[in-house]
Amino acid sequence: MKVGFVGFGEVASILSEGLLDSDVTVLTCLHGRSATTKNKALKMGVTICNSYSELAETSEILISAVTPSTAVEVARDIGKYSRGIYVDINNVSPPTTLEALGLVENKKTVDAAIIGSVKRNGPNVQIIACGESAKDFAVLNEYGLNIKIMGTKIGNCSKIKMLRSSYTKGVSALLWETISAAYKMGIDEEVLEIIGETEGPQFKNSANSRIISSFKHAKRRYEEIDEVKNLLSDEIDPIMADAIENTFEIILDQNKDFNKSYNNKNKDFKDAIEFKSDLKSYKELFKHLYD
């Protein structure tokens, strides 16, 4: 089995680990990539192709794992060379998925989406897949991946992921607002304890993680909820999505203000980045934001 990756970032490298452990030949092309990425791929045992056309022609399954803004361009440039199954696993909207996969000439395409954290779950992270060729992609379950077929209609997996995103971002926004207010009132621990009685014993830890993640990734969350709003607007008036977007805009502004304040105090902007990277407790964050 030969599996190729267009793009070799976090998603591709982690999925590759599982495939390589199952004796799959993993291929990629690293034109324009950093020396660090090249060294990592070589050290892992990934086969490096001389061109993207060679990668597409050689791979039995070709997985596009690039930045969302380049998904269509990649499909346009490489799709004509694909001889096997072309899988779009990028975090893009349903219309973008349809546009990208429509450019693959042999029409053996799969709309796929990663559900959950690749970093936390590793190669076993759940991947949902839609399309007539999804069953052929799911063969990789025999080689260490965790693929669930969700039907044959291209675009549905993108919709499922975005609707899930609507829910999870809504929970995160509500949690940020609730615990921010509770912290200012001096009763945040009590509020978390009481909510935990109904939400379960892991609630406090998950709430802490959600709050920190919302702050660290505010810009991306703010941009992604706009995509969600566009999808929802086709069916309903996205009242809650508007509120979620407003909340993440507030968090994003707080993030920017934090950088300026921390920079002025510490005289080194890198310290602000390192502080956010090392955050373990929402209390530590809120102390800097609100005290």
C-alpha positions in Angstrom: 0.0 0.0 0.0 1.3 3.4 -1.0 -0.2 6.5 0.7 0.9 10.0 -0.3 0.5 13.3 1.5 0.4 16.7 -0.1 1.6 18.9 2.7 3.6 17.5 5.6 2.6 19.4 8.7 1.2 18.1 12.0 -1.7 16.1 10.5 0.4 14.4 7.8 3.3 13.6 10.1 1.2 12.1 12.9 -1.0 10.0 10.5 2.2 8.9 8.8 3.6 7.5 12.1 0.7 5.1 12.3 0.9 4.0 8.7 4.6 3.5 8.8 4.2 1.3 11.9 1.9 -0.8 9.8 4.5 -1.2 7.0 2.7 1.2 4.6 4.9 3.1 2.2 4.3 6.8 2.9 5.3 9.3 0.3 5.4 13.1 0.1 7.0 15.9 -1.9 8.8 18.6 0.0 9.5 21.3 -2.5 9.6 24.7 -0.7 9.4 23.1 2.8 11.8 23.9 5.6 14.9 22.0 6.4 13.3 20.9 9.7 10.3 19.4 7.9 12.6 17.6 5.4 14.8 16.2 8.1 11.8 15.0 10.1 10.3 13.2 7.1 13.6 11.5 6.2 14.1 10.5 9.8 10.7 8.9 9.9 11.4 6.9 6.8 9.0 8.8 4.4 9.8 8.4 0.7 10.5 11.8 -0.9 9.2 12.2 -4.5 10.9 14.6 -6.9 7.7 16.3 -7.9 4.0 16.6 -7.0 3.0 14.9 -10.2 5.2 11.9 -9.3 3.6 11.8 -5.9 0.1 11.9 -7.3 0.8 9.3 -10.0 2.5 6.9 -7.5 0.1 7.1 -4.6 -2.7 4.6 -4.3 -4.3 7.0 -1.8 -3.4 10.7 -2.0 -4.3 12.8 1.0 -4.4 16.6 0.7 -3.5 18.0 4.1 -2.6 21.6 3.3 -3.6 25.0 4.6 -7.3 25.7 3.9 -6.5 28.7 1.6 -4.6 26.4 -0.8 -6.9 23.4 -0.9 -8.4 24.3 -4.3 -5.1 25.4 -5.8 -3.5 22.1 -4.8 -6.4 20.1 -6.3 -6.2 22.1 -9.5 -2.5 21.5 -9.9 -2.3 17.9 -8.7 -5.7 16.4 -9.3 -5.1 15.8 -12.9 -2.2 13.5 -12.1 -4.0 11.4 -9.4 -4.5 7.8 -10.4 -5.8 6.5 -7.1 -8.1 7.9 -4.4 -7.8 11.6 -3.8 -8.8 12.6 -0.2 -9.4 16.1 0.9 -8.9 16.2 4.7 -8.5 20.0 4.9 -10.5 22.2 7.3 -12.6 23.9 4.6 -16.2 24.8 4.0 -18.5 22.4 2.0 -18.5 24.6 -1.1 -14.7 24.7 -1.1 -14.6 20.9 -0.7 -16.9 20.5 -3.7 -14.8 22.9 -5.7 -11.5 21.2 -4.8 -12.7 17.6 -5.4 -14.5 18.6 -8.6 -11.0 19.4 -10.1 -9.8 15.8 -9.7 -10.1 14.3 -13.2 -10.5 10.6 -12.3 -13.4 11.4 -9.9 -12.1 9.0 -7.3 -12.6 11.4 -4.5 -13.3 11.4 -0.7 -14.5 14.3 1.5 -12.9 13.6 4.9 -12.6 15.5 8.2 -10.7 14.9 11.4 -12.8 14.9 14.5 -10.8 15.8 17.6 -7.2 16.5 18.3 -4.6 14.8 16.2 -1.9 15.9 18.7 -3.8 14.3 21.6 -5.2 11.2 19.9 -2.3 10.4 17.5 -2.9 8.2 14.4 -6.0 6.8 16.1 -7.9 10.1 15.8 -11.3 9.7 14.3 -11.6 10.5 10.6 -15.0 10.7 9.0 -15.3 10.1 5.3 -17.9 10.7 2.6 -18.0 9.8 -1.1 -18.3 6.9 -3.5 -14.7 6.1 -2.9 -14.9 6.3 0.9 -14.9 2.6 1.3 -11.6 2.4 -0.6 -10.1 5.0 1.7 -11.4 3.1 4.8 -9.1 0.2 3.9 -6.5 2.2 5.9 -8.3 1.0 9.0 -6.3 -2.2 8.5 -3.2 -0.1 8.7 -3.6 1.8 11.9 -6.1 4.6 11.0 -9.6 5.2 12.5 -11.9 6.0 9.6 -15.7 6.0 9.8 -17.8 6.2 6.6 -20.6 8.7 6.8 -22.2 8.2 3.4 -21.5 8.8 -0.2 -22.4 12.5 -0.6 -19.4 14.7 -1.1 -19.6 17.7 1.2 -21.5 16.1 4.1 -18.4 15.4 6.2 -17.5 19.1 5.9 -21.0 20.0 7.1 -20.8 17.6 10.0 -17.5 19.0 11.1 -18.7 22.5 10.9 -21.9 21.8 12.8 -19.9 20.1 15.5 -17.6 23.2 15.5 -20.7 25.3 16.0 -21.6 23.3 19.1 -18.1 23.1 20.6 -17.3 26.8 20.0 -20.6 27.7 21.5 -19.8 25.7 24.7 -16.4 27.3 24.8 -17.8 30.9 24.4 -20.4 30.3 27.1 -17.8 28.8 29.4 -15.5 31.8 28.9 -18.3 34.3 29.7 -19.5 32.4 32.7 -16.2 31.7 34.4 -14.8 35.2 33.6 -17.8 36.7 35.5 -17.4 34.1 38.3 -13.7 34.9 38.6 -14.4 38.6 38.9 -17.0 37.8 41.6 -14.5 35.6 43.4 -16.6 32.5 43.2 -15.1 30.7 40.1 -14.1 27.6 42.0 -17.5 27.2 43.6 -19.2 27.7 40.2 -17.0 25.0 38.6 -17.7 22.6 41.4 -21.5 23.1 41.2 -21.6 22.7 37.4 -19.3 19.7 37.8 -22.0 17.9 39.9 -24.2 17.7 36.7 -21.5 17.6 34.0 -19.3 15.0 35.6 -16.0 14.6 37.5 -13.9 15.7 34.6 -15.7 19.0 34.0 -13.2 21.1 36.0 -10.2 19.9 34.0 -12.0 20.1 30.6 -13.3 23.6 31.5 -9.7 24.7 32.3 -8.5 23.3 29.0 -11.3 24.9 27.0 -10.7 28.4 28.5 -6.9 28.3 27.9 -7.5 26.9 24.3 -10.0 29.6 23.6 -7.5 32.3 24.5 -4.5 30.8 22.7 -6.5 30.1 19.5 -8.9 33.1 19.6 -8.0 34.3 16.1 -8.6 30.9 14.4 -11.8 30.3 16.4 -13.1 33.7 15.4 -12.4 33.1 11.7 -13.8 29.6 11.8 -17.1 30.6 13.4 -17.6 33.0 10.4 -17.5 30.0 8.1 -20.0 28.2 10.4 -22.3 31.2 10.2 -22.2 31.1 6.4 -23.3 27.4 6.5 -26.0 28.0 9.0 -27.4 31.0 7.2 -28.5 28.8 4.3 -30.9 27.1 6.6 -31.6 29.3 9.7 -31.0 32.7 11.2 -27.7 32.0 13.1 -28.5 34.0 16.3 -26.3 31.9 18.5 -23.4 31.9 16.0 -23.5 35.7 16.0 -23.2 35.7 19.8 -20.3 33.2 19.6 -18.5 35.3 17.0 -18.9 38.4 19.2 -17.5 36.5 22.2 -14.4 35.3 20.3 -13.9 38.8 19.0 -13.8 40.0 22.6 -11.4 37.2 23.5 -9.2 38.1 20.5 -9.1 41.8 21.6 -8.1 40.7 25.1 -5.4 38.5 23.5 -4.0 41.5 21.6 -4.2 43.8 24.7 -2.5 41.1 26.7 0.4 41.0 24.2 0.9 44.7 24.4 0.7 44.8 28.2 3.0 41.8 28.8 5.5 43.2 26.3 5.6 46.6 28.1 6.1 44.9 31.4 8.7 42.3 30.3 10.5 44.2 27.4 10.5 41.0 25.4 7.5 40.1 23.2 8.8 36.5 23.0 8.0 36.2 26.7 4.3 36.8 26.0 4.2 34.1 23.4 6.1 31.7 25.8 3.7 32.6 28.6 0.7 31.7 26.5 2.3 28.5 25.2 3.1 27.4 28.8 -0.3 28.3 30.3 -1.7 25.5 32.5 -4.3 27.3 34.6 -7.2 29.6 33.7 -6.5 31.4 37.0 -3.1 32.3 35.9 -4.5 33.7 32.7 -7.4 35.6 34.4 -5.0 37.1 36.9 -3.2 38.8 34.0 -6.4 39.8 32.3 -8.6 41.0 35.1 -6.5 41.7 38.3 
